[in-house]
């Protein structure tokens, strides 16, 4: 129990240091004043365009964390998360402390307890953001053929490209509509179209979107009937999506095997621990118990990774 108190003291000291550094940063920021630059206006435009995001950095502490961890903020933006960087970090710390407390109470060695706490505290938010971003990319990809057709029809009606993209931003639902509104906002605040579309490619690195941007830029340089190009592009994206769905259906059994193989050991282990904790506590003092318990997740991760690479086919 004393070991757990030491860990808790270390965690409290770490949080105190983080808040102390933040306090110093706030004092420095208040003495420097605010400079209204194009980057700040673009950041405001991004927050206004991302309608699904709640509380996009209103708190100073969250803004400071977003500035200090740009990759984390980029992951939150790609996932369109309804929580900010501060909430994510606090949740990860709480999860780590909870896992550390649980393993300390059952007599786990400090190295195993710290390793599991760090792995879950870092891995769980990463997997959460990755899953949210993947679902958002899938919705974007499902909407992209309709957006390409809408732009093509607008061009056939005589509208310029910017107006056609504005129509897409107004009529298409999130996430594609919000992203095109953001492109228009960035162009309004001073970026050229090439850079604004490159920013959207950074948020959604999809081959289909890259083909759309390349078609737009190449046609602008060389000339040609852009409406016809976009109509053919929409057909190609739909054909590729049809092939992707067919492969997804064929590999459904393999993906179900992945989820069963991955989730069943954790489900059985937690059930046994809750229903009969003596099954683990009676042998926890054995010198081989914790090495064997630490070895099982490693082999499970290797096996699950191999299965996922076999069934997760890229098109």
C-alpha positions in Angstrom: 0.0 0.0 0.0 2.9 2.3 0.7 4.0 1.8 -2.9 0.6 3.0 -4.1 0.8 6.1 -1.9 4.2 6.8 -3.5 2.8 6.5 -7.0 -0.1 8.7 -6.0 2.3 11.3 -4.6 4.3 11.3 -7.8 1.1 11.7 -9.9 0.0 14.6 -7.7 3.4 16.3 -8.0 3.4 15.9 -11.8 0.0 17.5 -12.1 1.1 20.4 -9.8 4.1 21.0 -12.0 1.9 21.1 -15.1 -0.4 23.7 -13.6 2.6 25.7 -12.3 4.1 25.8 -15.8 0.7 26.8 -17.2 0.5 29.7 -14.6 3.8 31.0 -15.7 2.8 30.7 -19.4 -0.4 32.7 -18.7 1.6 35.5 -17.0 3.9 35.7 -20.0 1.0 35.7 -22.4 -0.8 38.5 -20.5 2.4 40.7 -20.6 2.9 40.2 -24.4 -0.6 41.2 -25.6 -2.5 39.7 -28.5 -1.5 40.1 -32.2 -4.3 39.7 -34.7 -2.7 37.8 -37.5 -4.1 35.8 -40.4 -3.2 32.6 -38.6 -5.5 33.6 -35.7 -8.3 34.5 -38.1 -7.9 31.1 -39.8 -8.0 29.3 -36.5 -11.3 31.1 -35.7 -12.6 30.2 -39.1 -11.8 26.5 -38.5 -13.6 26.6 -35.2 -16.6 28.2 -36.8 -16.6 25.7 -39.7 -16.3 22.6 -37.4 -19.9 22.6 -36.2 -19.6 19.2 -34.5 -16.8 20.2 -32.1 -17.9 21.5 -28.7 -15.9 23.9 -26.6 -13.1 24.5 -29.2 -10.5 26.0 -26.9 -12.5 28.6 -25.0 -10.5 27.9 -21.9 -7.0 29.4 -21.7 -5.5 26.2 -20.3 -7.0 24.1 -23.2 -5.6 26.7 -25.7 -2.2 26.5 -24.1 -2.2 22.7 -24.2 -3.3 22.8 -27.8 -0.4 25.1 -28.7 2.1 23.0 -26.8 0.9 19.7 -28.3 0.0 20.5 -32.0 -0.1 16.8 -33.0 -2.7 16.1 -30.3 -4.7 19.1 -31.4 -4.5 17.9 -35.0 -5.7 14.4 -34.0 -8.7 16.0 -32.1 -9.5 18.1 -35.2 -9.4 15.1 -37.5 -11.6 13.1 -35.2 -14.0 16.1 -34.7 -13.9 15.3 -31.0 -16.4 16.7 -28.6 -13.8 17.2 -25.9 -10.7 19.3 -25.9 -7.0 18.6 -25.2 -7.3 19.3 -21.5 -10.2 16.9 -21.0 -8.4 14.2 -22.9 -5.2 14.6 -20.9 -7.1 14.7 -17.6 -9.0 11.6 -18.6 -5.8 9.7 -19.6 -4.2 10.6 -16.3 -7.3 9.5 -14.4 -7.3 6.2 -16.3 -3.6 5.7 -15.6 -4.0 6.4 -11.8 -7.0 4.1 -11.7 -5.1 1.2 -13.4 -2.1 1.8 -11.1 -4.3 1.7 -8.0 -6.1 -1.4 -9.1 -2.9 -3.3 -9.9 -1.2 -2.1 -6.7 -4.1 -3.4 -4.6 -3.7 -6.9 -6.1 0.0 -7.0 -5.5 1.4 -6.4 -8.9 5.1 -5.5 -9.1 5.8 -1.8 -9.6 7.3 -2.3 -13.1 4.3 -4.2 -14.3 1.8 -1.8 -12.7 3.6 1.3 -14.2 3.9 -0.3 -17.6 0.2 -1.3 -17.7 -0.9 2.2 -16.5 1.2 4.0 -19.1 0.1 1.6 -21.9 -3.6 2.0 -21.1 -3.3 5.8 -20.3 -1.6 6.4 -23.7 -3.1 3.7 -25.8 -6.8 4.1 -25.0 -7.0 7.8 -26.0 -5.0 7.0 -29.2 -7.3 4.2 -30.2 -10.3 6.4 -29.3 -9.2 9.2 -31.5 -8.1 6.9 -34.3 -11.5 5.2 -34.3 -13.3 8.5 -34.4 -11.1 9.8 -37.2 -11.6 6.6 -39.2 -15.4 6.9 -39.0 -15.3 10.5 -40.0 -13.0 9.7 -43.0 -15.5 7.0 -44.0 -18.4 9.5 -43.9 -16.4 12.0 -45.9 -15.6 9.4 -48.5 -19.2 8.3 -48.8 -20.2 11.9 -49.4 -17.4 12.8 -51.8 -19.0 11.4 -55.0 -22.2 13.4 -54.4 -20.1 16.5 -53.8 -18.1 16.0 -57.0 -21.3 15.6 -59.0 -22.8 18.7 -57.4 -19.7 20.7 -58.4 -19.9 19.3 -61.9 -23.6 20.3 -62.3 -22.9 23.7 -60.9 -20.0 24.2 -63.5 -22.3 23.0 -66.3 -24.8 25.7 -65.1 -22.2 28.3 -65.6 -21.0 28.9 -62.0 -17.3 29.4 -61.2 -15.4 26.9 -59.2 -15.5 28.9 -56.0 -19.3 29.3 -56.2 -19.7 25.6 -56.9 -17.6 24.8 -53.8 -19.7 27.3 -51.8 -22.8 25.4 -52.8 -21.3 22.1 -51.7 -20.4 23.7 -48.3 -24.0 24.9 -47.9 -25.9 21.9 -49.0 -23.8 18.9 -48.0 -24.0 17.7 -44.4 -21.0 17.3 -42.1 -18.2 16.4 -42.3 -17.8 17.2 -46.0 -19.9 20.3 -46.0 -18.0 21.7 -43.0 -14.7 21.1 -44.6 -15.7 22.8 -47.8 -17.0 25.8 -45.8 -13.6 25.9 -44.1 -11.8 26.0 -47.5 -14.0 28.9 -48.5 -13.3 30.7 -45.2 -9.5 30.2 -45.6 -9.7 31.6 -49.1 -11.7 34.6 -47.8 -9.1 35.3 -45.1 -6.1 35.4 -47.5 -5.0 31.8 -48.5 -5.1 30.9 -52.2 -7.1 27.9 -53.3 -4.1 25.6 -53.7 -3.1 26.0 -50.1 -6.6 25.8 -48.8 -7.2 22.5 -50.6 -3.8 21.3 -49.4 -4.9 22.0 -45.8 -8.1 19.9 -46.4 -5.8 17.1 -47.8 -3.8 17.2 -44.5 -7.0 16.7 -42.5 -8.3 14.0 -44.9 -5.4 12.2 -46.6 -7.6 10.2 -49.0 -6.5 9.1 -52.4 -10.0 10.1 -53.8 -9.7 13.6 -52.4 -6.2 13.9 -53.8 -7.5 13.0 -57.2 -10.2 15.7 -56.9 -7.6 18.3 -56.0 -5.2 17.2 -58.7 -7.9 17.3 -61.3 -8.9 20.8 -60.2 -5.3 22.1 -60.3 -4.2 20.4 -63.5 -7.3 21.6 -65.4 -6.7 25.1 -64.2 -3.1 25.0 -65.5 -3.8 23.2 -68.8 -7.4 24.0 -69.6 -10.2 21.6 -70.5 -13.8 20.8 -69.6 -13.7 20.6 -65.8 -17.3 19.6 -65.5 -16.7 16.5 -67.7 -13.6 15.6 -65.7 -15.5 15.8 -62.4 -18.3 13.6 -63.8 -15.8 10.9 -64.8 -14.1 11.3 -61.5 -17.4 10.7 -59.6 -17.9 7.5 -61.6 -14.4 6.3 -60.8 -14.9 7.0 -57.1 -18.2 5.2 -57.0 -16.6 2.2 -58.8 -13.8 2.1 -56.3 -16.2 2.4 -53.4 -18.3 -0.5 -54.8 -15.1 -2.7 -54.9 -14.2 -1.7 -51.4 -17.6 -2.7 -50.1 -17.4 -6.0 -51.9 -14.0 -6.8 -50.3 -15.4 -5.6 -46.9 -18.2 -8.1 -47.2 -15.8 -11.0 -48.2 -13.5 -10.3 -45.3 -16.3 -10.0 -42.7 -15.6 -13.4 -41.2 -11.9 -12.6 -40.7 -12.7 -9.3 -39.0 -15.2 -11.0 -36.7 -12.4 -13.4 -35.8 -10.1 -10.5 -35.0 -12.6 -9.0 -32.6 -13.4 -12.3 -30.9 -9.8 -13.3 -30.5 -8.9 -9.8 -29.2 -11.8 -9.2 -26.9 -12.5 -12.7 -25.5 -9.4 -13.0 -23.3 -10.1 -9.6 -21.6 -13.8 -10.5 -21.1 -13.0 -13.9 -19.6 -10.3 -12.5 -17.4 -12.4 -9.7 -16.0 -15.3 -12.0 -15.4 -13.2 -14.5 -13.5 -11.7 -11.7 -11.4 -15.1 -10.3 -10.5 -16.8 -13.6 -9.9 -13.9 -15.4 -8.1 -11.0 -13.1 -7.4 -9.2 -15.9 -5.4 -8.4 -17.5 -8.7 -5.8 -14.8 -9.2 -5.0 -13.6 -5.7 -4.1 -17.1 -4.4 -1.3 -17.4 -6.8 -0.3 -13.7 -7.1 2.6 -14.3 -4.7 4.2 -16.8 -7.0 7.4 -15.5 -8.8 6.1 -16.8 -12.2 2.6 -15.3 -12.0 3.3 -11.7 -13.1 5.8 -12.6 -15.8 3.3 -14.9 -17.3 0.5 -12.3 -17.0 2.7 -9.7 -18.7 3.7 -12.1 -21.5 0.0 -12.9 -22.4 -0.9 -9.3 -23.6 2.3 -9.2 -25.7 1.5 -12.4 -27.6 -2.1 -11.4 -27.9 -1.1 -8.1 -29.4 1.2 -9.8 -31.9 -1.5 -12.3 -33.0 -4.2 -9.6 -33.3 -1.9 -7.4 -35.4 -1.2 -10.3 -37.8 -4.9 -11.1 -38.1 -5.8 -7.5 -38.7 -3.2 -7.0 -41.4 -4.5 -10.0 -43.2 -8.2 -9.0 -43.2 -7.8 -5.2 -43.4 -7.2 -4.9 -47.2 -6.3 -1.5 -48.7 -8.0 -0.5 -52.0 
